[in-house]
């Protein structure tokens, strides 16, 4: 609207009948400019408050999840300012990447330079956080516990990769960012794909799929939380395969990786069962989750043992169990142990990709 109005007034200035009103019209343009640059977006403005000194964002306030769609009090803002000084940020639970994307769209809508500057600082954070081997840690610069591991869990690394890829390709509104970021982001995508290919698990000389997290130095499958042990994870592997399939010019190595992972999905599918919630009076949730027979259902386990392809499960003690019934109620009902994650990939996305990438 601002651009349209400005161009319209410029045309009027060229018309003789409007020459006497040029000062008024110029004042109108100036007012439009001020309104546009100072336009407010509560969610975007709150994101500016929460951006950490490292350039990224955190996923919690006072140790809990929060919403950007609220008006924070002066006391809240003071506490937020204290937390922001810590610097540590994360790409877990879409943190940092969702803020970057929202701020870019807010800039396109309001033309507020503060939104663009924050988004660009977020992109620089992603570039700083990436390892030379191409992987991204779940947190940066915090390296405690498993936070430094290369993390595919919940699509953390993929979310970062997709942002820098959008910058590199100047797509999805990212054409507005500083052109100095285009080259580094292109390099980050290249390194990220190399990391993906290097971390695909090979068993007896045959490529399979991926683990949730990897040691950042050795690139070997690693443990995160106690019940997230080294494994081949069907859920995270789906997102990785889809990302590789989205590449405009897949290399021979990418094609091999995609085809191998798809074959692995087909090998480990569980036919004739579904994982459902059933009534369980007297339990904390009043229900329990069970694996039951269903001839129409196909599912996948979240974790498969490397080398055997056996489904396994864990309580918070980290001891492997091979039946969902063998773990306690809390973990059995508090984690996504089974799902249909690869189904759409196998039924639609892979066949469509294969037609043009044989």
Long-range contacts (C-beta under 8 A, 24 or more apart in sequence): 2-32, 2-33, 2-35, 2-36, 2-111, 5-29, 5-32, 6-32, 36-110, 36-111, 36-112, 37-110, 37-111, 37-112, 37-113, 38-112, 39-109, 39-110, 39-111, 39-112, 40-110, 41-106, 41-109, 41-110, 41-112, 41-115, 42-68, 42-69, 42-71, 43-68, 43-69, 43-102, 43-106, 44-102, 44-103, 44-106, 44-110, 44-112, 44-115, 46-70, 46-72, 47-99, 47-102, 47-103, 47-118, 48-114, 48-115, 48-118, 49-77, 49-80, 49-81, 49-84, 50-80, 50-84, 50-99, 51-84, 51-99, 51-118, 51-121, 51-122, 52-83, 52-84, 52-85, 52-86, 52-87, 52-88, 52-89, 53-84, 53-85, 53-86, 53-87, 54-87, 54-88, 54-89, 54-125, 54-128, 54-140, 54-141, 55-89, 55-121, 55-122, 55-124, 55-125, 55-128, 56-89, 56-90, 56-91, 56-95, 56-96, 56-122, 56-125, 56-126, 56-129, 56-140, 57-89, 57-90, 57-95, 57-96, 57-99, 57-122, 58-83, 58-86, 58-88, 58-89, 58-90, 58-95, 59-90, 59-92, 59-93, 59-95, 87-141, 88-139, 88-140, 88-141, 88-142, 89-125, 89-139, 89-140, 90-138, 90-139, 90-140, 90-142, 90-147, 91-126, 91-129, 91-136, 91-138, 91-139, 91-151, 91-156, 91-157, 91-159, 91-160, 92-138, 92-139, 92-151, 92-154, 92-156, 93-154, 94-159, 96-122, 96-125, 96-126, 96-160, 97-126, 97-159, 97-160, 97-162, 97-163, 98-159, 100-126, 100-163, 101-163, 101-172, 104-173, 104-174, 104-176, 104-177, 105-173, 107-176, 108-173, 108-176, 116-176, 116-177, 119-177, 120-177, 120-178, 120-181, 123-163, 123-164, 123-167, 123-177, 123-181, 123-185, 124-181, 126-160, 126-163, 126-164, 126-188, 127-164, 127-181, 127-184, 127-185, 127-188, 129-160, 130-160, 130-188, 130-191, 130-192, 131-195, 131-216, 132-191, 133-191, 133-194, 133-195, 133-198, 133-216, 133-219, 134-188, 134-190, 134-191, 134-192, 134-193, 134-194, 134-195, 134-196, 134-198, 135-192, 135-195, 135-199, 135-214, 135-216, 135-219, 136-160, 136-161, 136-192, 137-216, 138-213, 146-213, 146-222, 146-223, 146-224, 146-225, 148-216, 149-213, 149-214, 149-215, 149-216, 149-222, 149-224, 150-195, 150-199, 150-213, 150-214, 150-215, 150-216, 150-219, 151-212, 151-213, 151-224, 152-210, 152-211, 152-212, 152-213, 152-214, 152-233, 152-236, 152-239, 152-240, 153-212, 153-213, 153-224, 153-228, 153-233, 153-236, 154-236, 155-236, 155-239, 157-192, 158-239, 158-240, 158-243, 160-192, 161-188, 161-189, 161-192, 161-243, 162-243, 164-188, 164-189, 164-192, 165-189, 193-244, 193-247, 193-254, 195-219, 196-240, 196-243, 196-244, 196-257, 197-253, 197-254, 197-257, 200-257, 200-260, 200-261, 201-232, 201-306, 203-306, 203-307, 206-260, 207-256, 207-257, 207-260, 207-261, 207-264, 208-232, 208-260, 208-261, 208-264, 209-233, 209-234, 209-237, 209-240, 209-241, 209-261, 209-264, 209-265, 210-236, 210-237, 210-240, 210-261, 211-236, 211-306, 212-236, 221-306, 223-318, 226-314, 226-315, 226-316, 226-317, 226-318, 227-313, 227-314, 227-315, 227-316, 227-318, 227-331, 227-335, 228-314, 229-303, 229-312, 229-314, 229-318, 229-320, 230-306, 231-303, 231-304, 231-305, 231-306, 231-312, 232-264, 232-268, 232-303, 232-304, 232-305, 232-306, 232-309, 233-302, 233-303, 233-304, 234-265, 234-268, 234-300, 234-301, 234-302, 234-304, 234-339, 234-341, 234-342, 235-300, 235-302, 235-336, 235-339, 235-341, 237-261, 237-264, 237-265, 237-342, 238-265, 238-341, 238-342, 238-345, 241-345, 241-350, 242-345, 242-349, 245-349, 245-350, 245-353, 245-357, 250-357, 255-357, 258-350, 258-353, 262-345, 262-346, 262-350, 265-300, 265-342, 265-345, 265-346, 266-346, 267-309, 268-300, 268-301, 268-304, 268-309, 269-298, 269-299, 269-300, 269-342, 270-298, 270-299, 270-300, 270-301, 270-311, 270-338, 271-297, 271-298, 272-297, 272-298, 273-297, 273-299, 274-299, 274-338, 275-299, 275-324, 275-337, 275-338, 275-339, 283-329, 284-329, 284-330, 285-333, 287-333, 288-329, 288-332, 288-333, 289-324, 289-332, 289-333, 289-337, 290-324, 290-325, 291-324, 291-325, 291-338, 298-340, 298-343, 299-338, 299-339, 299-340, 300-338, 300-339, 300-340, 300-341, 300-342, 301-337, 301-338, 302-335, 302-336, 302-337, 302-338, 302-339, 303-337, 313-337
